[in-house]
Amino acid sequence: MSDVFDKCRNWKDYRIAKATGLYPYFRAIEASHGATEVEIEGRRVIMVGSNNYLGLSADPRVKEAAIKAVEKFGTTCSGSRLLNGTLALHEELEAKLAKFLNREAAIVISTGFQTNLALASILGRHDIVFSDRQNHASLVDGIRLSFATERKFRHNDMDHLEQLLAQAEPGAGKIIVTDGVFSMEGDLCNLPRIVELAKHYNARVMTDDAHSMGVLGEKGRGTSEYFGLEKETDLVMGTFSKSFASLGGVLAGPFEVINYIRHKARSVIFSASMTPASIAAALKALEIIEAEPQRRERLLDIAEKMHNGFRAMGFDTGVSVTPVVPVHIGDQVKCFRFWRALHEAGVFANPVIPPAVEAGHALIRTSYMATHTDAQLDRVLDIFETIGRKLNVIPETRPTVYEPVKIARPGTRILSNKASEKWAAGSAGLLAEKGGITLEQLSRMSSREVAGKLFDAVEQLTWRAANLQPDDLRKLGNAPMKLWEKRGELPGLLLEKGAHFFMRNGTNGTQSEDRN
């Protein structure tokens, strides 16, 4: 008899990753030293894995505003916006955001994820949503919760989008939904072409500006301001957990649309409202964003420094023109090894593997704050270079020339940078995994050799252990089909035992400390 919990008990990825020391998630931050350095497991590290773009989460003015709000209103509203959860603070923030974003109205919602779920409330059975394949998961779920038809277009492929629009029922309601800045690779949507197509095919446009609000444009209003297309962009969404140093989200647009969402969106009327501290922090952050444009200027200077610093070493940062600076690694296991080495050297960054990116396109995602110092940034670059050479991600000597990066500064309207063929191959899922160890070779090794070699096998197959394909088995020594038939049992068991063996004995065969 099948048990709904079977999939949980049989999930081996977590145990394998923990055993090999390659598990990078849910790392507890024990203390913060400003915004740019944190303490993890007793080690102080430079934070280049945060979306705190303007560094305002540590700003005394923002913290003081949150504290005063708690003193005046308490810790929570204890209800939804519809009933008892609307404070004067909520209305003040909505009014100021509508003015800031040049929109008729705005609504603030408890989280950024819930803000995108609110999109479902305006999508009917006869509507069609055209969505970029790399849109954030919250947009994906917001569309799924609606009754509309979804048509996904290939990432930033405007020809494919036009093809889908041309095939759509002419009388259907249509909306094109896209991230402004795509969160993993830091690239911009082609908003000028999207707007052009929307006009031709009578479609609305919505941008998710989570990673561009407060960052791009002369005033920090995001992607549509950067491209000079605010009037042509019907709905704009933003989050407070990034540049606004808080928690929550905003959706802004025509009054009738926002008012409808206010009364119909389930993520609004069936969820507790933003806390007083969150609202007050976002209000103060908005005030600073408007008053201190030098923060954005500093952030873009830093982005340019890091992009070009990485490229000068031989790293590839793709097509990004933003403070999201991805460093291409390729192999996902090597990506985790790179992440671990960074952490041990004092740098916190984020490993990104499929399905967040295409197969063979694993990367280290770095992102920066206006408050990073040049000394911190130089330290990060030095550590990346050392590890990159050690793991053969970059050459031993720096390239004599490299493609310099141009940043999305106000008025430039730059869309993307030039990426290498390797990056393009990774985006297309064409980078093949290489290397490995065969079962036949393993059978001939001494226990001392196995301790080191089996660890390499573990790393080669981590995150693929439960999903081996026939080609994988052939690489493991032309294993017979009976192994393929037992693929759900053997690979995970083999790798788990090998990982634990390594952890006990070490790579040189010496006995390590028993921590049982």
N, C-alpha and C positions, 0 to 999 in steps of 0.2 A: 504494500500500500504506500502510495506517495505521501510525503510529508512536506508541507509548505516550507518547513525549516531546513530541508535537506540541502538546499543550495547554500545555506549559511554554514552548515557544518562541513561541507565539501570544499569550501572556498580556501584554497591553499596559498594564494598570492601573498596575503598578509603575513602568514607564518614564515614563508620563505624569505620575504624581504626583511622581516625582523631578525631572522636567524643570520642573515648575511650582513646585517648592519646597514642595509640599503633602504630602510624605510624612512621617507623624508617628511611624513605628514603629521599633523597635530603636535607640532613641537611647542611645548609650553614656554611662553616668555615669562620669566620670573621677575624681571624689573626692566624699566625703560630709563635710559639716560638721555633725556631730551627725546627727539623723534628719530635721530639718526643712528643711535646705538642702543642695543638691547642686551639683556643677559639671558642666556639659555644654558641650562645644565651647568651653571656656575661659570660659564665662559662669556665674556663680553665680546660681542660681534657687531660689525658695521651692518646696518640694515639697508639692503638694496632690494628687498622683496616686498616692500609696502607700496600701497597706492596713495599714501599721504603726501600728494604731490607738492603742496605748498608748505608742508611741515607745520600745519596749524594745530595738530592734535596736542602738541606740547606748548602752544602759545599761552602765556599766563592770562591773557585777556579772554580767550575762549574758555579756559578752565574756570575762571572767575564767574563768567556768565552762567555756566552750567550749575555751579555751586549756588549762586543766588536764586536761580530758578527752582532748585530743589527746596531751598529755604522758604520760598514763597508759595510754591504749588505742591510740594511733596515729591515723592519719587515716581509716581505713576498717575495716569488719569483713570485707571480702573474701568475702562469702557471704550466703546467704539466712538468714532467721530460722529456717527449718526445720532447717538443718544447722549451720553454724559461725557464723552471724551474730547470735546472741542474746547480749547482754551483760547483766550484772547491772543496768546502767543502764536497759536496755529494760524489764526487769521492774519496776524501781522506778518508772519513769514510768507504766507501765500501771496499777500498783496505786494510785498517787496520783491519776491521772486518773479511775479508777473511783470512788474515794472522793469526789473533787471534784464529779463529775457525778451522784452518787447512783445509780450503776449497779452491777450485780453484777460486771461484768467490762469490760475495755477492751483493745483491741489497737491498737498503733501501727504505721503503715505508712509506707513511704519518702517518698511524696508525697501531697498531698491528692487529686490526680487518681486515683492508684492506690487510695486508700482507697475512693472511690466505685465504682471498677471491682470491688472486692471484693463489692459487692452482688450481682453476677451469680451468685456461688457458692451463694446461698440461694434462687434463683429457678428453679423447675422448669417443665416443659412445660405443666402444668395450672394454673400460677399466673397471676394478672393483676396488672399494675402500673399504678396510676393516677398519672400524672405531670403536673405543671404544665408548660405549654408554654414557660415561661421558665426552667425549671430549668437549672442549670449544665451545660455540655457534658460534664463528667465523669459526672454522673448519667445523662445521655442515653446515653453510651457504655456505662456499666455495665449499663443495661437492655438495650441492643442486644446485648451479649455473652452475655446469658442466653438461655434457651429460652422465657422467659415471653412472654405476650401483653401488649402495651403499649396502654394507653388514655390519650391525652393530653386533659386538660381545659383549657379556655381560662383564661388567666392569672387566678388568684384568683377564678374564677367558680364559686362553690359550687353554684349551681343546675345548671350543666353537670356538675360532678363527681357530684352526686347522681343525675343522669340516667344517667350512665355506670355508676355503682354499681348502680342499680336494674336495668339491662339485663344485668348480668353474671351468669354462671352461679352460682347460689346455693352450689353445693358447691365452687367453686374457691377456692384460696388467694388472698387479696387483700392488697395493701399499697399505701398512699398515700404517695408520695414527693414531698417539696417542699423547696425552699430555705427557710430560716428568714427570712433577709434576702436579697432578690434583688439580685445584685451590681451591676447596671448602674443601676437606678433607686432602689435603697435602700429599697424598700417591703417590708413584712412580709407573710408568709403569714397567712391567716385560720385560725390553728391552732385556736382554739376551735370553729369550725364544722367543721373537718376532723376533729377528735376526736369531735365529736358524730355525724358521718356514719359514721366508722369503727366506733363502737360499734353503730350501728343496722344496718350491713351486714356486721358481723363481719370487719373489715379491720384490718391492722396499720398503724402510722404510723412513718415515718422522716423526720427533719429534717436537712438539710444546714446546719449552723450555722457555716460557715466565717467569715461576716462578723458573727456575733453572739456567738460564744464569746469570753469576756473582755470583752465590751462591754455586753450586755444582761442584765438581771436584777440583783437585789440583790448576788449573789455573783459575777456574771459567767458564769453557766452557760449563757446563751443564750436562745433563743426560748421554749423550754418553761418555763424558770424564770420568764421575764418574764410569761408568761400564766398561771402557776400550774398547769401541765399536765405536769409531769415524769413523774408516774406513768402518765399516759395516752399518753405518747410512747414507743414501744417501742425505737427505735434513734435514736441521735444521733451525728452525724458532725461533726468539726471539723478545722481545718487549723492547722498551726504557723507558716505563713508570714505570718501576719497579727498578731494580738495576742501570739502566743507567740514572735515574733522568731527563728524558726528555719525548718526545712524538714521537712515530713512531715505525717501526718494521724492522726486517732484515730477509731475506731468503738467505741461503748460501748452495752451493753444486757444482756440476760439471759446468764448464763454459758454455757448450752448453745449459744446462737446464736453468741456470740463464739468459743467453742471450736471450733465447726464451721467458721467462717470461717478461723480460724487454720490449720486443717488442709486446707481445700479451696480457698481463694481463690488463683487463679493469680497475682494481683498481689502476694501475700504469699510464696508458696513458690517462685516462679520469679524473684524480684527480690532484689537485694542489700538488706540492711537499712539502716535509718537510721544515719548515721555517728555516732561518739561525740560529736563536737562538736555535732551537731544535737540529739541526745538531751539532752546536758547543758544546752544553751541553753534548750530547752523546759522542762526541770525547774526551772531557775532562774526562768524567766519565770512558770511556774505559782506558784512560791513568792511572787513579787512581786504577782501578780494577787490572790492570797488575802490578802496582808498590806497592800496599799495600795489600798483601794477609792476613795480620792480621785482616782486616775487616771481611773477611769470617770466620776466626777462631773465632772471637768474636761473630759473628752472630750464629754460630753453638753451641757455649757455652751457649748462651742465650736460644736457642731453647731447649737444653737439660734441662736447669734449669726450664723452664716454663712447658715443658711436665711433668717432674717428680714432680714439685711443685703442679701442678693440680692433678696428680695421687695420691700423698700423702694425698690429702684431700678427695679423693673418686671420683673425676671427671674422666671421660673417654675421652681420646684424640685419640682414634681409632688407626689406623695402620700407621699414619703419622710418617715419619722419618726426617722431614724438618722443617724450621721455620714457616710454616703454621701449626698452632696448633688449631685444632677444639675442642670445648668443647661440648660434647653431652648433649642435653637437652631432646629431644624426642618430647613432645607435642609442636606444633607450637605457640599456644597462650602463654604458659608458657615461650617459647623462647622469645617472644616479651616483656613479663613482665620482664624477666631477663635483656634483652637489656635496657629497660627503667630504671631499677634500677641501672645498671652499669653507664648509662649516668648521672643520678642524683648524683651518688657517685663520678663522675669524671673520668670515663673510657670510651673511644670511641672504641667500637668493632662492629662487623657486625652480625646481625641475619640472618640466612640462613634457608629458609623454602622450601617446595616443590613448584615448580618442580625442583629447583636447587639441592635438595636432595630428597631421597625417603620419602614417607609418613611415619609419625611417627619417623622421623630421623632429626628433626629440631636441629640446633646447633648454637652456638656462634662461629664465625670464628675469631680467633686472629692471628695476624702475627707480626713479630718483626723486629727491625732494629739493626744494629751493634752499633748504637749510643745511644740506651736505657741505662740508668744507672741502677745499681743494686737497688738503692733506688726506682726508678720508678717501676721496675719489682716486688719488694717486695710489694709495695703499690697495684699493680694490683692483686697480689695473695691474699692479705688480703681482698680486696673488693670482689673478686670472692667467697672466702670462706664464708664471711658473708652473701652474697646474696644466695649462694647455699644452705646454711642451712635454711635460712628463707623461701625459696621456695621449700624445701624438694627435691632438686636435689641431694644433698649429705647427708650422715648421720650426726647426731649431733656430733658424735665422729669420729676421723680419723681412717681409717682402720689400723690394726696392720702391715699388709704387703700389698704391691702392686707390680705390674709388672713394673720394671724399663724400661725406654725407651732408645734405642740406636739410635744415630743420624747418618745421612748419611755423615760421614766424609771421606775425600779422602783416597782411598785404602781399605775401609771397604766393600764396595759393598753390604751393608745391604739393603734388599728390603722392609721390613715392620716390624712393631711392632705388638705385640699381643693385640687385642682388646677384650672387654668383650662380653658376649653373648648378652647383651642388645644392644651393638653397632651393632653387626651382625644382630640382629632382626630388628633394625631400617633400616639398609642398604637394607634388604629384604622387607621392608614395612610391617612388622608384628606387630609393636607396636600399640596396640589399644588405642583409645582415651577413657578416663574415666571421670566420674563425670558429672555434669550438673544439671539443675533445670527443673522440669516439669511444664507444663502449668497449671496443676491443683493446684500445690503448689503456683504458682504465683497468681492465682485467689483468694486465701485465705489470701494473705498477706496484711498488712496495707501499706499505701504509704511510711512510714518510712522504713519498711523492704524491700519493692520493690527497693528502692533506692540503697541498697547494694546488694541484691540478684540478681536483674536484671543485674547489672553490671557483676556479675560472669557469668551469662548466655551469656551476650554479648561476654565476653572473651572466653568462651567455644566454641562459634560458629563463632567468627571472622575468616574471610577468608574461611568459609564454608557456609556462610549465603545464598548465591545465588545458592548453589548446594546441598541442603539437600537431603538425600536419605531416603527411607522408614524406615531404621533402626534408623536414626537420629530422625525421628518424633516419633517413638515408645519410644525412650528414653525421649522425651519431653511429655510423658503422654498418650501414645496410642492415639494420635490424629487421627481423622477420615480421610478417604481418600480425602475428599474435601479440607483439608489443603494441602495434597500432590499435588492435582491438581492445587492449587494456590501457589505452592512453590516459583514461581518466584516473587511473590508480598509480601506475608505475612512475611517470615523470615526477609528479609531486612528491611521492614517497622517496624516490631516489635523491631528489634535490634537497628535500628536508633533512634527510639523514646525512647527506654530504655536508650541508651547511653546518649542522650541529657538530659533525666530526671536525670540521675546520675550526669552529669556534673553540672547541676543547683543545685541539692539538697545535694550532697555529700553522703558518706556512712552512716553518723549518722543522716541523715534527717534534718540537719541544712541548712539554706539557704546560698549558696555561692555567691560570687560577680557576679553580672550580667555584662557580658562583651559584650552584644549586642550593 
